């Protein structure tokens, strides 16, 4: 079992009411709901970061040494 950490949050009244309502509807504790929501959001952010990093790398190997692509070099070389 993972170690737990106690955190205290201050919510606006309507947000606290929504959390209580969701907990009743889903028959989950408010703690488990908040944990679930944080994990979902964290995964979304992590995926966006990975995609952003991938897009920065995408195409970085083409024309690395020249302004020509590998395909154009292959097409123009003498056999």
ZAVEX-998354 format. One line per field, with one value per residue: residue number from 0; residue in three letters; x, y, z of N, C-alpha, C, O, CB in turn. Coordinates in steps of 0.2 Angstrom, whole numbers, always signed. Glycine has a CB too. Layout:
REM ZAVEX-998354
seq <- [NUM	...]
type <- [ALA	...]
nxx <- [X	...]
nyy <- [Y	...]
nzz <- [Z	...]
caxx <- [X	...]
cayy <- [Y	...]
cazz <- [Z	...]
cxx <- [X	...]
cyy <- [Y	...]
czz <- [Z	...]
oxx <- [X	...]
oyy <- [Y	...]
ozz <- [Z	...]
cbxx <- [X	...]
cbyy <- [Y	...]
cbzz <- [Z	...]
END
This chain:
REM ZAVEX-998354
seq <- [0	1	2	3	4	5	6	7	8	9	10	11	12	13	14	15	16	17	18	19	20	21	22	23	24	25	26	27	28	29	30	31	32	33	34	35	36	37	38	39	40	41	42	43	44	45	46	47	48	49	50	51	52	53	54	55	56	57	58	59	60	61	62	63	64	65	66	67	68	69	70	71	72	73	74	75	76	77	78]
type <- [UNK	UNK	UNK	UNK	UNK	UNK	UNK	UNK	UNK	UNK	UNK	UNK	UNK	UNK	UNK	UNK	UNK	UNK	UNK	UNK	UNK	UNK	UNK	UNK	UNK	UNK	UNK	UNK	UNK	UNK	UNK	UNK	UNK	UNK	UNK	UNK	UNK	UNK	UNK	UNK	UNK	UNK	UNK	UNK	UNK	UNK	UNK	UNK	UNK	UNK	UNK	UNK	UNK	UNK	UNK	UNK	UNK	UNK	UNK	UNK	UNK	UNK	UNK	UNK	UNK	UNK	UNK	UNK	UNK	UNK	UNK	UNK	UNK	UNK	UNK	UNK	UNK	UNK	UNK]
nxx <- [+4	+2	+10	+1	-4	-9	-20	-27	-40	-48	-64	-75	-92	-102	-94	-90	-103	-106	-96	-100	-113	-109	-102	-112	-120	-111	-108	-95	-81	-78	-64	-59	-65	-59	-46	-47	-51	-40	-30	-35	-35	-21	-16	-21	-14	-1	-1	-3	+9	+19	+15	+17	+31	+35	+30	+39	+51	+48	+52	+64	+75	+76	+84	+95	+109	+110	+100	+92	+81	+82	+76	+76	+90	+93	+85	+92	+105	+119	+119]
nyy <- [-6	+11	+25	+38	+55	+68	+82	+97	+106	+121	+124	+133	+136	+130	+121	+112	+107	+101	+91	+83	+79	+72	+62	+55	+51	+42	+34	+34	+39	+56	+59	+48	+52	+64	+61	+52	+61	+70	+61	+58	+71	+73	+63	+68	+80	+75	+67	+78	+85	+75	+74	+86	+87	+77	+82	+92	+85	+78	+77	+82	+75	+75	+82	+86	+88	+95	+106	+98	+84	+66	+58	+66	+67	+54	+52	+61	+56	+48	+33]
nzz <- [+0	-4	+3	+12	+11	+20	+15	+15	+8	+2	-4	-15	-10	-19	-26	-17	-13	-25	-26	-15	-19	-31	-24	-17	-28	-35	-26	-20	-10	-5	-6	-14	-26	-29	-30	-41	-51	-51	-56	-68	-75	-73	-82	-94	-96	-96	-108	-117	-115	-120	-133	-138	-136	-145	-157	-158	-161	-172	-188	-186	-190	-204	-217	-209	-210	-222	-233	-240	-242	-238	-247	-259	-261	-264	-276	-284	-285	-294	-302]
caxx <- [+0	+6	+10	-4	-2	-16	-20	-33	-42	-54	-68	-81	-97	-105	-90	-91	-109	-106	-92	-104	-118	-106	-100	-118	-122	-107	-106	-88	-79	-75	-57	-58	-67	-54	-40	-49	-51	-33	-27	-38	-32	-14	-15	-22	-8	+5	-1	-2	+17	+22	+13	+21	+38	+35	+30	+46	+56	+46	+55	+71	+81	+76	+88	+99	+115	+109	+93	+89	+79	+85	+73	+79	+97	+92	+83	+97	+112	+120	+120]
cayy <- [+0	+17	+30	+43	+61	+72	+88	+101	+110	+125	+124	+137	+132	+127	+116	+107	+104	+97	+86	+79	+76	+67	+56	+51	+48	+37	+30	+34	+44	+62	+58	+44	+56	+69	+57	+50	+67	+72	+57	+59	+77	+72	+59	+72	+85	+71	+66	+84	+86	+70	+75	+93	+85	+73	+87	+96	+81	+76	+80	+85	+71	+76	+88	+87	+91	+100	+108	+93	+78	+60	+56	+70	+65	+47	+53	+64	+53	+44	+26]
cazz <- [+0	-4	+9	+11	+13	+21	+12	+16	+2	+3	-10	-15	-7	-24	-28	-11	-14	-31	-24	-10	-24	-35	-20	-16	-34	-37	-20	-18	-5	-9	-7	-20	-32	-30	-32	-48	-55	-52	-60	-75	-77	-74	-88	-100	-96	-98	-115	-121	-115	-124	-140	-139	-137	-151	-163	-159	-163	-178	-194	-185	-193	-211	-219	-203	-212	-228	-234	-244	-239	-240	-253	-264	-262	-267	-282	-288	-285	-300	-301]
cxx <- [+4	+5	+5	-2	-9	-15	-27	-34	-48	-57	-73	-87	-101	-101	-90	-98	-109	-102	-96	-110	-115	-104	-106	-120	-118	-105	-99	-87	-77	-68	-56	-60	-62	-48	-41	-48	-44	-29	-29	-35	-24	-12	-16	-16	-2	+5	+0	+6	+20	+21	+17	+28	+39	+35	+36	+51	+54	+49	+62	+76	+81	+80	+93	+106	+115	+101	+89	+87	+83	+82	+75	+86	+97	+90	+88	+104	+113	+122	+125]
cyy <- [+6	+22	+35	+49	+65	+79	+91	+106	+115	+126	+130	+133	+128	+121	+110	+104	+99	+90	+81	+76	+71	+61	+52	+48	+42	+32	+29	+40	+50	+62	+54	+48	+61	+66	+55	+56	+70	+68	+58	+66	+77	+69	+64	+77	+81	+69	+72	+86	+81	+72	+82	+91	+81	+77	+91	+92	+79	+80	+83	+81	+72	+83	+90	+91	+96	+102	+103	+87	+71	+57	+60	+69	+58	+48	+56	+61	+49	+37	+23]
czz <- [+0	+2	+7	+14	+14	+19	+13	+10	+4	-4	-9	-13	-13	-26	-23	-12	-20	-30	-19	-15	-28	-30	-18	-22	-36	-32	-19	-13	-9	-10	-13	-26	-33	-33	-40	-53	-56	-56	-67	-78	-78	-80	-94	-101	-98	-105	-119	-121	-120	-131	-142	-140	-143	-157	-164	-162	-170	-184	-193	-188	-201	-212	-213	-205	-218	-228	-238	-240	-241	-246	-259	-266	-266	-274	-287	-289	-292	-298	-304]
oxx <- [+9	+0	+4	+2	-13	-10	-32	-30	-52	-54	-75	-87	-102	-104	-90	-98	-112	-104	-96	-111	-118	-105	-106	-122	-121	-102	-96	-91	-75	-66	-51	-57	-60	-45	-37	-46	-43	-26	-25	-32	-22	-7	-12	-14	+2	+10	+4	+8	+25	+26	+20	+31	+44	+39	+38	+55	+59	+48	+65	+82	+86	+79	+94	+108	+119	+97	+83	+90	+86	+86	+76	+88	+101	+93	+88	+108	+108	+125	+127]
oyy <- [+7	+21	+37	+49	+65	+83	+88	+110	+113	+128	+132	+127	+122	+115	+104	+98	+94	+85	+75	+70	+65	+55	+46	+42	+37	+27	+23	+44	+50	+64	+56	+47	+62	+69	+56	+55	+72	+70	+57	+66	+79	+70	+63	+78	+84	+70	+71	+88	+84	+72	+82	+94	+82	+76	+93	+95	+77	+86	+86	+84	+71	+88	+96	+96	+100	+100	+105	+85	+72	+55	+57	+69	+57	+44	+55	+63	+46	+36	+17]
ozz <- [+4	+5	+1	+19	+10	+20	+13	+9	+9	-9	-4	-14	-11	-28	-25	-11	-20	-32	-20	-13	-29	-33	-18	-22	-38	-33	-17	-12	-14	-15	-17	-31	-39	-37	-44	-58	-62	-61	-72	-84	-83	-84	-99	-107	-103	-108	-124	-126	-123	-135	-148	-145	-147	-162	-169	-166	-174	-184	-197	-189	-204	-209	-212	-202	-219	-224	-240	-235	-247	-251	-265	-272	-271	-279	-293	-292	-295	-293	-303]
cbxx <- [-5	+4	+16	-11	+2	-17	-18	-33	-44	-51	-71	-82	-102	-107	-83	-90	-115	-102	-86	-108	-121	-99	-97	-123	-122	-100	-110	-84	-74	-77	-54	-61	-74	-53	-39	-56	-56	-30	-28	-45	-33	-11	-19	-28	-7	+6	-8	-6	+19	+20	+6	+20	+41	+30	+24	+48	+57	+38	+51	+72	+80	+69	+84	+100	+120	+111	+93	+94	+71	+85	+65	+78	+101	+87	+76	+98	+113	+127	+114]
cbyy <- [+0	+21	+33	+41	+65	+73	+88	+105	+106	+132	+118	+140	+137	+131	+118	+111	+109	+100	+88	+84	+81	+69	+59	+56	+53	+40	+23	+36	+42	+68	+54	+37	+59	+73	+51	+47	+73	+73	+50	+60	+83	+69	+53	+76	+88	+65	+63	+90	+85	+63	+76	+98	+81	+67	+91	+99	+75	+76	+86	+85	+64	+77	+93	+81	+85	+96	+115	+90	+77	+54	+57	+78	+64	+43	+58	+71	+48	+47	+22]
cbzz <- [+6	-11	+11	+14	+8	+29	+4	+23	-4	+6	-11	-22	-4	-30	-29	-4	-15	-37	-20	-5	-28	-38	-13	-14	-40	-40	-20	-25	+0	-4	-1	-19	-30	-23	-28	-48	-52	-45	-58	-76	-72	-68	-88	-99	-89	-93	-116	-118	-108	-123	-141	-134	-131	-151	-162	-152	-159	-179	-196	-177	-192	-214	-221	-199	-214	-234	-236	-250	-240	-234	-253	-263	-255	-263	-282	-286	-279	-304	-302]
END
